[in-house]
Amino acid sequence: MLQFFGLSGRQGMMLKAIAWFSLFCLTLALSLACSRLAVLPPAPIQDSGAGGLDRSGGKLAIGTNLNSVNDWSTEVPFLDAFKSARVWIPQCVNGETGCRGEWDTGEVDKLDLDEQGWVKSLPAPADAPEYTRVRTILFGGSGKFPEGRYVVLYDGEGTIEYVYDATKDEAASKPGRDVIDTHFANDGEGIH
């Protein structure tokens, strides 16, 4: 005899059928809800000509089970790629006054940053800190990132260099807005 919640016979079978049907409906509802949220990630920004850049085709996607947010992760969880960038690395170049040519001068505590963590200024080569430039890494070591055109927005004056997997499009760039083209080089360096 069938025993379901202490019921037997026809009542137990009916209750069991209702329970299975409810579970099926819940599973179906969750599957449909998730399928509407899980869409393709936004396409890289495409240049639409004189009118600026066009973000068409991008829809929000839902993600789960992401690794920690860092530059070497294979996931790209944000539209703002800089949210995954490495912390600033203070550097100097051989030949500059007081420079030992180290990859990281270890002076991150001496960086002049604003409240959002952006570099406000750099010291002159003759000033006390050894560093004269800062570097960060985007998409480094992951070996994968969305190729295409990216826009770097900034305030102020200075020189921004893009090396390894990115090149600046001088014709499309203007003060305060650099346009860079990225190409995956399969060397794990990313964008510096």
Residue pairs with C-beta under 8 A, 6 or more apart in sequence:
1 8
1 9
2 8
2 9
2 12
2 13
2 16
3 12
4 12
4 13
4 15
4 16
5 12
5 15
7 15
34 62
37 60
37 61
37 62
38 61
38 62
39 59
39 60
39 61
40 59
40 61
41 58
41 61
41 76
41 146
42 55
42 57
42 58
42 59
42 79
43 56
43 57
43 58
43 148
44 146
44 147
44 148
44 149
44 150
45 53
45 54
45 55
45 148
45 149
45 150
45 151
46 53
46 54
46 56
46 148
46 149
47 53
47 54
47 149
47 172
47 179
48 54
53 149
53 151
53 179
58 79
63 75
63 77
66 73
66 75
66 77
67 73
67 74
67 75
69 77
69 78
69 83
69 84
70 84
70 86
71 84
71 85
71 86
71 136
71 137
71 138
71 139
71 140
71 141
71 142
71 190
72 140
72 141
72 142
72 190
73 84
73 142
74 142
74 143
74 144
76 84
76 139
76 145
76 146
77 83
77 84
78 84
81 138
81 139
81 145
81 150
82 136
82 138
84 138
84 139
85 136
85 137
85 138
86 136
86 137
86 138
86 140
87 108
87 136
88 108
88 111
88 113
88 117
88 119
88 134
88 135
88 136
89 103
89 104
89 108
89 134
89 135
89 136
89 137
90 104
90 105
90 106
90 107
90 108
90 110
90 111
90 129
90 130
90 131
90 133
90 134
91 102
91 103
91 104
91 105
91 131
91 132
91 133
91 134
91 135
92 98
92 99
92 100
92 101
92 102
92 105
92 125
92 130
92 131
92 132
92 133
93 99
93 101
93 132
93 133
94 101
96 125
96 132
97 125
97 126
98 125
98 130
99 125
99 130
99 132
100 130
105 129
105 130
105 131
107 129
107 130
107 131
110 129
110 131
111 119
111 134
112 119
112 120
112 121
112 122
113 119
113 120
114 120
119 134
120 156
122 131
122 132
122 133
122 134
122 158
123 129
123 131
123 132
124 132
125 132
135 192
136 192
137 190
137 191
137 192
138 145
138 190
138 191
138 192
139 145
139 165
139 190
139 191
140 188
140 189
140 190
140 191
140 192
141 188
141 189
141 190
142 188
142 190
143 184
143 186
143 188
144 184
145 165
145 182
145 184
145 190
145 191
146 182
147 182
147 183
147 184
148 181
148 182
149 169
149 179
149 180
149 181
149 182
150 166
150 179
150 180
150 181
150 182
151 177
151 178
151 179
151 180
152 160
152 177
152 178
152 179
152 180
153 176
153 177
154 160
154 176
154 177
154 178
155 176
160 178
162 168
162 178
162 180
162 191
162 192
163 191
163 192
164 185
164 187
164 189
164 190
164 191
164 192
165 182
165 183
165 184
165 185
165 187
165 189
165 190
165 191
166 180
166 181
166 182
166 183
166 191
167 180
167 181
167 183
168 178
168 179
168 180
169 179
169 180
169 181
172 179
173 179
180 191
182 191
